[in-house]
Amino acid sequence: MPLHLYHGTGKKNITAFDITKRGFNTGSGYYIDPITNEKIPIDSENTFSFSSSKNTATSYRNLAR
């Protein structure tokens, strides 16, 4: 059975991820938890992030630098 994963880019029909765009939306900075409003430090400039939860993946759009 395939594992369905989501990403927070908001784009549809992606067939490949561009390695030069790693951390483009995230990078160094902090994530704002949409429930607690807590600022969580992150440093993901060399990663792609995926989640099995659509809500979690979508919440990465709440990143602020």
CYANA upper distance limits for C-alpha pairs under 8 A (distance plus 0.5 A):
  3 LEU  CA     52 SER  CA      8.22
  4 HIS  CA     52 SER  CA      6.73
  5 LEU  CA     50 PHE  CA      6.44
  5 LEU  CA     51 SER  CA      5.85
  5 LEU  CA     52 SER  CA      5.16
  5 LEU  CA     53 SER  CA      7.82
  5 LEU  CA     54 LYS  CA      8.30
  6 TYR  CA     50 PHE  CA      5.91
  6 TYR  CA     51 SER  CA      5.81
  6 TYR  CA     52 SER  CA      6.59
  6 TYR  CA     53 SER  CA      7.28
  6 TYR  CA     54 LYS  CA      6.13
  6 TYR  CA     57 ALA  CA      6.26
  7 HIS  CA     49 SER  CA      7.04
  7 HIS  CA     50 PHE  CA      5.42
  7 HIS  CA     51 SER  CA      7.14
  7 HIS  CA     54 LYS  CA      8.17
  7 HIS  CA     57 ALA  CA      5.48
  7 HIS  CA     58 THR  CA      7.41
  8 GLY  CA     50 PHE  CA      8.26
  8 GLY  CA     57 ALA  CA      5.08
  8 GLY  CA     58 THR  CA      4.99
  8 GLY  CA     59 SER  CA      7.43
  8 GLY  CA     60 TYR  CA      6.05
  8 GLY  CA     61 ARG  CA      6.61
  9 THR  CA     25 ASN  CA      8.46
  9 THR  CA     58 THR  CA      8.07
  9 THR  CA     61 ARG  CA      7.76
 10 GLY  CA     58 THR  CA      7.99
 17 PHE  CA     21 LYS  CA      8.28
 18 ASP  CA     22 ARG  CA      7.80
 22 ARG  CA     45 GLU  CA      6.55
 22 ARG  CA     46 ASN  CA      5.85
 22 ARG  CA     47 THR  CA      5.79
 22 ARG  CA     48 PHE  CA      6.20
 23 GLY  CA     27 GLY  CA      5.06
 23 GLY  CA     44 SER  CA      5.99
 23 GLY  CA     45 GLU  CA      4.53
 23 GLY  CA     46 ASN  CA      6.21
 23 GLY  CA     47 THR  CA      6.17
 23 GLY  CA     48 PHE  CA      7.01
 24 PHE  CA     45 GLU  CA      7.54
 25 ASN  CA     61 ARG  CA      8.32
 25 ASN  CA     63 LEU  CA      8.10
 26 THR  CA     42 ILE  CA      8.34
 26 THR  CA     43 ASP  CA      8.08
 26 THR  CA     44 SER  CA      6.69
 26 THR  CA     45 GLU  CA      7.30
 26 THR  CA     60 TYR  CA      8.22
 26 THR  CA     63 LEU  CA      7.00
 27 GLY  CA     42 ILE  CA      7.91
 27 GLY  CA     43 ASP  CA      6.08
 27 GLY  CA     44 SER  CA      5.44
 27 GLY  CA     45 GLU  CA      4.68
 27 GLY  CA     46 ASN  CA      8.33
 28 SER  CA     41 PRO  CA      8.26
 28 SER  CA     42 ILE  CA      6.18
 28 SER  CA     43 ASP  CA      4.73
 28 SER  CA     44 SER  CA      6.76
 28 SER  CA     45 GLU  CA      6.95
 28 SER  CA     65 ARG  CA      7.60
 29 GLY  CA     41 PRO  CA      6.39
 29 GLY  CA     42 ILE  CA      6.09
 29 GLY  CA     43 ASP  CA      7.06
 29 GLY  CA     63 LEU  CA      8.36
 29 GLY  CA     64 ALA  CA      7.06
 29 GLY  CA     65 ARG  CA      5.24
 30 TYR  CA     39 LYS  CA      6.36
 30 TYR  CA     40 ILE  CA      5.62
 30 TYR  CA     41 PRO  CA      4.64
 30 TYR  CA     42 ILE  CA      5.69
 30 TYR  CA     63 LEU  CA      6.89
 30 TYR  CA     64 ALA  CA      6.50
 30 TYR  CA     65 ARG  CA      6.87
 31 TYR  CA     38 GLU  CA      8.49
 31 TYR  CA     39 LYS  CA      6.12
 31 TYR  CA     40 ILE  CA      5.47
 31 TYR  CA     41 PRO  CA      6.79
 31 TYR  CA     42 ILE  CA      7.23
 31 TYR  CA     60 TYR  CA      7.89
 31 TYR  CA     62 ASN  CA      7.19
 31 TYR  CA     63 LEU  CA      5.23
 31 TYR  CA     64 ALA  CA      6.84
 32 ILE  CA     37 ASN  CA      6.07
 32 ILE  CA     38 GLU  CA      6.13
 32 ILE  CA     39 LYS  CA      5.25
 32 ILE  CA     40 ILE  CA      6.80
 32 ILE  CA     62 ASN  CA      6.66
 32 ILE  CA     63 LEU  CA      6.68
 32 ILE  CA     64 ALA  CA      7.79
 33 ASP  CA     37 ASN  CA      5.32
 33 ASP  CA     38 GLU  CA      5.79
 33 ASP  CA     39 LYS  CA      7.08
 33 ASP  CA     40 ILE  CA      7.84
 33 ASP  CA     62 ASN  CA      8.44
 34 PRO  CA     38 GLU  CA      8.49
 34 PRO  CA     59 SER  CA      7.75
 34 PRO  CA     62 ASN  CA      8.12
 44 SER  CA     48 PHE  CA      8.43
 50 PHE  CA     57 ALA  CA      6.93
 51 SER  CA     56 THR  CA      7.04
 51 SER  CA     57 ALA  CA      6.12
 52 SER  CA     57 ALA  CA      8.46
 53 SER  CA     57 ALA  CA      6.83
 54 LYS  CA     58 THR  CA      6.58
 55 ASN  CA     59 SER  CA      6.62
 56 THR  CA     60 TYR  CA      7.47
 59 SER  CA     63 LEU  CA      8.47
